Amino acid sequence: MLVMSSPSGAGKTTITRALLEKDVDLSMSISATTRPPRPGEVDGKDYFFIEKDKFEAMVENGEFLEHAKVFDNYYGTPKKPVDDALAAGKDVLFDVDWQGARDLRHAARDDQMSIFILPPSHDELERRLYNRAQDSEEVVKKRMAKAGSEMSHWGEYDYIVVNTEIDESVAQVEAILMAERLKRTRQTGLPEFVASMSGEDNG
Amino acid sequence: MLVMSSPSGAGKTTITRALLEKDVDLSMSISATTRPPRPGEVDGKDYFFIEKDKFEAMVENGEFLEHAKVFDNYYGTPKKPVDDALAAGKDVLFDVDWQGARDLRHAARDDQMSIFILPPSHDELERRLYNRAQDSEEVVKKRMAKAGSEMSHWGEYDYIVVNTEIDESVAQVEAILMAERLKRTRQTGLPEFVASMSGEDNG
């Protein structure tokens, strides 16, 4: 489980997309939300867009790994797709805010590691948020404030990537993924592998 | 401090050379030894070749991070070059056996991580050792036995790289280095960096 957070505007979505295109062993956990789709967003790809009533029923049934209310909408991580991907031997990428990351840490299923993406500077973050034509100025202001509060949680993550240049950041997250997969504790079958080499000494 | 071990024949030397050529922030810790140079080996590059008397005097003076006697020769890691490289902001790579790795762990200076390189199979390891024309058959046999004992210590390392294809293994070790450098705990200056972004919110 790879948990990735950042303030909006830091470039997390672009990094995530590039990773998923390159890495076939990586699967994205798609969040569910009660907010309406933005133009171009596809149900079951960007989010599972569901009604408030259904969301609350799923919460009741314990069908979320974590969920939260942000502004006036619910967001959550449905359990089942994650279980299915992990069972298929895939790593699962979670795009969540610091609260979601904390909830996932507390859910503590299997082992997980976390990356926080930071923008290169305050001015660049502001510029990126203003360039999102779909957002009103008020939303931008709300997001700058939220970015500050989100960024204050960088200390809770295992790795920090400062997204100055997107290709470099993608390479860094790829390196983190590769390194995590090479950790002794994540490689099953090593005892048998090593035994097969020493055991044949007489042969 | 990056500690790398493997049985001889696993390809560690080739991987190490490729890494040092590519990564300017990485510096190799050169071991000292009392064994005679092999053809082509350069003093101060492959090893510091020193007399037994001098080696023992350096041990007395505490000038080694670790040292050991292997077959009839001494091997050791001189302290001073390591201190100089770390002070210059470089990462230092140590090419040591499992005993050296354990001694370095106990010396526990700054933070360190360790990689164990495994050969892809018993037969391939044997083939590689026989192809080293410089070694007598007896030495090869000694080394196969030593390889078995060396490999039994894989469980003491943070990362395991199985060296099937050299370019892939180099990429894997590079990824480990990059990821380790991106760890939150290894990035100094982050508190100030994040503060500079949130603090300018009024500007």
Interface residues (C-beta under 8 A of the other chain):
Chain A: F116 L118 P119 S121 H122 D123 L125 M144 A145 A147 G148 M151 S152 W154 G155 Y157 D158 Y159 I160 V161 V162 A171 Q172 E174 A175 I176 M178 A179 E180 L182 K183 R184 Q187 L190 F193 V194 S196 M197 S198 E200 D201 G203
Chain B: F116 L118 P119 S121 H122 L125 M144 A145 A147 G148 M151 S152 W154 G155 Y157 D158 Y159 I160 V161 V162 A171 Q172 E174 A175 I176 M178 A179 E180 L182 K183 R184 Q187 L190 F193 V194 S196 M197 S198 E200 D201 G203
